[in-house]
Structures are given as C-alpha cells and as structure tokens.
Amino acid sequence: VDLKECLQSADVISSSDRNFKILEDGSVYTTSAVSLSAEKKNFSILLKDIQEHVQKKIHVSLVEEQKKKTRHIRDTVLKRTKRRWGPIPSVMIENSLGPFPLQIQQVQSDTAQNYTIYYSASGPGIDQDPKGLFYIERETGNIFATRAVDREQYPSFQIICFATTPDGYSPEVPLVHTIRIEDDNDNAPYFTQDLFEFSVPENSKSGVVVGRVTAEDRDEPYTLHTTLKYRIVSQTPPVTPAFSLHSDTGVIAVLLPQLDRELVSSYTLLVEARDMAGQPFGLCTTGTVVIRIEDTNDNAPSFKQTQYETRVEENRVNVEILRVSVVDLDEPGSPGSGAVYEIIRGNDDRSFEITTDKNTNEGILCVVKGLDYESAKQRILVIAVNNEAPYMLAPHSQQVSQSTSSVTVHVLDVDEGPVFKPCHLRIDVKECEDVGTAIGRYVAEDPETGNSEGICYRIPPNQCNWISIDEKSGEVRTIKVLDRDVGEMRQGQCNITVLAIDRNGKTGTGTIQVVIQPGNKNYPRITKTNYIMCRDRKPICLTAQDSDESPYSTPFVYRITDRSLASSWKITRHNDNSVYLSPKGDIPFGIYDIPVSVTDNGGKVGENYVTVNYCDCVTPTECSSGPRGLGGANVTLGIWAILAMILGSLLLLLILITICGCCGSGVMNKHVTDDCANHNLIISNTEAPGEEVMDHNIIPLQNTCDQGGYGIKTGDQQTFEMVKGRGHTLESVKGGGHQTLGSVKEGGGGQAMMDTCRYSYSEWHNFTHPRLGEKVHLCRQDEEQKHSEDYLLSYNYEGKGSLAGSVGCCSDQHEEEALDFLDQLEPKFRTLAETCVKR
C-alpha cells in the first residue's frame, strides 16, 4: 500500500484488524493464519500525524486468488520446493583460524537430477585480486576459503557462479553470490591527536567546558566494536581532581572552582578510550591532555617598602630621583601584573611625575618642574599602585585595600640666578603711542636676598624690536610707533625674552608679551561721492568705511553740515554703515555739492562732499553730463573763461560767413517751378517756433537757390531738405560733389530736361528709395550702434494691396495724376488742404 501518497508525514501506522500488520514501507503481513470465505475480507489502515493532528484512513479489501487446476487432482496440499541454485549470502568470520581450506557455502542446481553439472566461479578473490582466496569444487559446488581475510581491507566479495553440462550447455542463469566478512574486534580505538591542549581561566566555575577529546575505531561502525567510552586515568599534579570527562562525548569540564594559577599553572590528564562500550574485555587506548590555567588579576600589587627618601637640587627639571618596586603574584608580563603608579597626595603643583618601566615593572619618580628651596625644603608624596587589568576577586576571598607608599623628597639649596615675578608679563600698549613712551616695568629678584639690587636687564638680539628695557631699573619703553597696519605689527602682539643678570653672573629669564590695543586713528570716509538722481528722486545710499577696529568704527552717525542744504535734503538711517540721502521736496534740476560729516563710534569726524546731479532723466545713463546747477551755491565765470567764449563765437561766425559766400556763388542746375512744388510738397502752417538744434556734425554745404533750398552732410550720410519756392532744387551731397533730382532724370547727359509740371513717380522712386533705405537702417540703431527694437521694423509681404491705393502724396496711381483728390475732401479737411496747398 502506498502510504506516502495518502499522508506523507504519518507518525503512527496501525490496522483496524489485528490479523494484519502494516510496516512503514506499506507492506502488509498476516499475523496469523487467515481463511477467506466467499465474502471479501475488509479492514482499514489508520495514519496519524501527532504534531499536525491529522488522521487519515485507507480501506483495504482482500479477495481470494483464483487457482488454476493441475493434472494431479489428488494433490490437495501445496508443497513449497526449495531451490538450491539461489542460496542466501555466505558469511565468513574475519581473521578465521581455519582449518583451511574452509568450506563456507555450497551451490547446487536442480537440473543436476537430469544432467551432469559442472560448477565454476569467477570474480574478486577467485580470478581477480585478491586471487586464490576462494575456489569452488567442480562436481559438488562447495565454496572454500584458502586463508584468513581482513574485513577492514575487504568487507565483502561478490562472485559469479556458473552451472554447465559437459558439452557447454548452461541450464541455469549465472548466479551472483555475496560472501560477507563478519567483523572481529581486532582494532583498538585511537585518538585523533597525539596531544590535546586546552586553556581555562583560573577561578572558573563548575561546569565550564574546557575542551573535547575524540577517538576513532576502524572496526565495523554501529557495533559494539566501535562503541567507545572515555575516562580519566590520572591527573598531574596528583591533587584533588579538578576536571571531569564525559564518558560518551569526551567533553572535559571544570569539576570544582579551585583553579588557582599561582598554585598550579597547568594540569596534565591521561585519558582512555575503550570499545565494547567500555567493558573490561574491550580494546582501549590512552591519550594526553594538557590544560593550561590562564591568569586573571586576582592578586593586587603591593609595595616592597612603605617609605622612601630621596634628594634633589632645587631648580632641577626632568631628572629621575627615585625608583620604587612592587610585588605581584600574577603572571609576569600580563595585564594582571603590569603596575600603574600614581601620586595621590603632595603633588598639587604638578612638580612630580611617576611612570612605569615596562621591563622591570618599577615606578620611576621624576621632577618635571623646578623646586624652590626657599619655598619648601622638603616635599612628602604618597604613591599608590594598581594593575593595568581590573581586579577580580577570587572565590572565597576578601577584598584587599590599595597598596600605598610615602616618599620624602629633600630639596637641596643651590645658588640660583634672578627670578622674574611674574615670569610672563603682558603689557597692553595703545596704538600709535609716541616713541619713547614708558609702558611698564619688569624686574627680577634674587631668591637668596629677596630684592633686586645688583641686577641688570637686557633684551637678547634677533627679536621684534618694539620695546627697550632700562638696564638698571627695568623700565620698558617703546622704540617705534606701534601701528597695527604696518608690517610685522599686523598680528597685534609680540613675545620678547628679557634677561636678568646678578653680580655673580647668574642669569634668569622672563617674557614680556606686548599687545597693541586698537586705537581711533582713522577718519571715516564715504566710499562713493558722485551720484546721478533722476526725476523719480530715488534715494541715494551712502556707505562709509573706517579702517579702525571695534569699538572705534561702526556705528556711524551722518549729518549734513550746510544749513541751507539741510533744509532741502534729508538723511535716513539704513544700518550701522549706511544711510539714504534724498530731497525733502521739489527742488530744481542741477548739480548739488552736499557736505556730509560722518562720526565713528570713537567720536572721530570725517568730512565728505557728496555731489548729486539732479537731472531730468529716466535712467542715470541719460545724464552723464549736463548743465551745472547752482544748488544753492553761487557760480561765477572767470575772465579767461569769458574771453574764450567770445573768441569761439567770433570764430564760428567767420566760418558761417565763409560757407554762405561759397554757397551763394554756386550755379543752380535745376529749377523747380512753383506748380511742381505744389504737386509734391505740402506746406504746413507754423504754430510755434521749434527748438533750435545745434549739432556740430551738421554743417551747411551749399546754397543752391535764392530762397533757401540746401543740402547738408552728416558724416558719410546723405541728408535732404526740400523747400517750397521758386528755383528750389533737391540735392544729394556726398563726398565732394552733389547730385540733384534733375541729374537723376537726365541720366548721363549734361543737358537739363525740364518738366512743365512735376517729376514722375519713377524718378522720385529711383531717387528716394536707396536713400530712405539707408535712413531707415540708421534709425534702427541706438547710441551704441546696436539695432534697436524701439524704431522701425521690417514686415514681410502679406499679399495684394488695397484697391484704394496709398494715402501718401507719392501714391502710384498714375504717374501724371495731380492732387485732384483734395477737391473731394470733406468740409473739415478742406480748410486744412487750403492751408497746405498754394493755389
């Protein structure tokens, strides 16, 4: 029955009928004789999973097998015939003692009753290695062994047996026969290591695992021959047993908490491994286990002496004066024995220091700061010692106190040099003090006498030469102006070593620290004083600077010192550095020079003049220059300025007269009749005089008519002016010559071709189109010769023009068409037309 298909994780398999037993592989066996009636025999197999609480059933039905009838009807009882050609596997004892040859099995064929059968065999142990170990008798089929076999080398053999007739016929299939070598306990167990080494801290508790020993056996596994048991045979030193050995696993553990490295540093155990589950007749072997006890800091260090005495001369520095030693039972060189010394009393001024010599574990006491005999003739120190590792209290022991020792240091008197008091003096000096100013006094005393008599002072060379010291009195004076803005004084301080020498030539040193205190030496000034203010009167931000440091710089106080300007201008605070300057009300355009005083936090006043060009502009760039305004101040011209203006005017007048004379002598090339002017130029009435524009780039070149038609030149550009009147001419002047409209019409000839009415549209177009294009290009450029988008823009052709045509006077309706359209104007425009056209 396939049980796994029903419930793979079944823990319990049972049958509902006691006459049947079910194995784990699903085989069904009868436990007693079963007779089947005509009805079916039914029972159930129960499967249970205890963990998952699952139960399932398999129903089984047994049906009687239909047997075939044989010729021997009288045989009512079936008999099972033993087939001798398939015997069970043979067994041979390992290391058998014989006698040899030793029969181990016989194979026979049932066909030997009818035929003459010869037996033979092949395979390992016969014709393969180890050859000759087995053979089979040809007539009887008996298998013999010729010698003993080692199971560890050959655990089993599989040979092939043959049964043949004399003529070579094989009535039987070749038989594969297994010869199994039964194990004999001929191998003793052995340990996997020659020496097992373990370590465990001292004072470990019971049950702490130390290590595990392992042994093996070459005999057949899972038999008594390989079931091993361990035990401790002996312990060295032979004291109270300290360890236990688990008989099955070989684990070694601490037996009692009595491990003390200071008493026993290591243990050697002789352990035994025995097979046959440890029975006395089993084979055994022994091994060695070494267990080293690790040190813990369970012993506090203690001084060898409780009192020490030593001597040292005064003023000696960095000198060793004493060595102290301790006793520690812990392992040398370990953190548990390494000594750490400290001075716990008598070293308030940090004059002494104690360190540890790592080689000897001694404490080295040194003087790191000179002692003064006059102050104290002896010093008493208390020294304590600890270990590098924290102290661990051993079981069943009491806490010990820290070991201390006292050291008496005797100070020996020595004739010493002068001593400055204090040894470091700070002198603050105001910036820019006069040379030779006394800034302090620095004197030394003789420790023996306690006074300064007979001591002279000097400053060694190669130091910053800011000060000098009087040789007798020790008075300190400046030897230069101490300015923080100059050279090496920018750092603001300097340390100067001073020597004091007594009568015996003994020398003492001291240090003067000269610190330059910032002063109020700089005036505050406004960084920018020229501004342009447009008509929007946007406030101007004034910012001042002061090179002095705080508190002599910001905040600044601004004030307009001129009363008349203060009534029209005001100052508004922005921050500590800046203010806003703006007019109080409406003031005339012009340039104002406003006196502004700036006072720093130290009271120093800086006078400044702020020039404001109040201009009629939108942006300051439009008023880069302009007429000067009085701004409340009287402006007068000098004699030389007036004389220069007169001479300039006379010179300009002379040039104008000369040009007019040249123009008057010119010959008119073309005359335009009054009627032609009426058809082309429309005069508008002048309602008010316009502004006179003077430009030095525009000068009249030539007078071409009696009533004022003239051409002008601006640089390389062409300029035209067309004026209605008799005899006027349209000219184009470029370079040295000139060109009239008449010359355009004439072409290359020199003869004038007069038109009785007016010029045709084509002539106007050819004359004006290239020049107007150049003018439009120039108009699209701003002051910086860049194209401006604020002027004329080009537009692409968008289609056919309007049927109404152009509105201008130059419309291309008909070349000879006059201004007759003016007659059809409305009454409102008729008056305008009459003023523009002369009938």
Buried (B, 14 or more C-beta within 10 A) or exposed (E): BEBEEBBEEBEEBEBEBEEBBBEEEBEBEEEEEEEEEEEEBEBEBBBBBEEEEEEEEBEBEBEEEEEEEEEEEEEEEEEEEEEEBEBEEBEBBBEBEEEEBBEBBBBBBBBBEEBEBBBBBEBBBBEEEBEEBBBBBEEEBBBBBBEBBEBBEBBBBEBEBBBBBEEEEEBBEBBEBEBBBEBBBBBBBEBEEEEBEBEBBBBBEEEEEBBBBBBEBBBBEEEBBBBBBBBBEEBEEEEEBBBBBBBEEBBBBBBEBBBBBBEBEEBEBBBBBBBBBBEEEBBBBEBBBBBEBBBBBBBBBBBEEEEBEBEBBBBBEEEEBBBBBBBBBBBEEBBBBBBBBEBEEBBEEEBBBBEBEEEEBBBBBBBEBBBBBEEBBEBEBBBBBBBEBEBEEBEEEEEEEEBBBBBBBEBEEEEBBBBBEEEEBEBEBBBBBEEEBEBBEBBBBBBBEEEBEEBBBEBEEEEEEBBBBBEEEBBBBBEEBBBBEEEEBEEBBBEBEBBBBBEEEBEBBBBBEBEBEBBBBBBBBBEEBEBBBBEEEEBBBBEBBBEBBEEBBBEBBBEBBBEEBBEBBBBEEBEEBBBBBBBEEEBEBBBBBBBBBBBBBBEBEBEBEBEBBBBEBEEBEEBEEBEEBEBBBEEEEEEEEEEEEEEEEEEEEEEEEEBEEEBEEBEBBBBBBEEBBBBBBBBEEEEEEEEEEEEEEEEBBBBBBEEEBBBBBEEEBBBBEBBBBEBBBBBBBBEEEBBBBBBBBBEEEEEBEEBEEBBEBEBBEEBBEEBEEEBEEEEBEEEEEEEEEEEEEEEEEEEEEEEEEEEEEEEBEEEEEEBEEBEEEEEEEEEBBEEBBEE
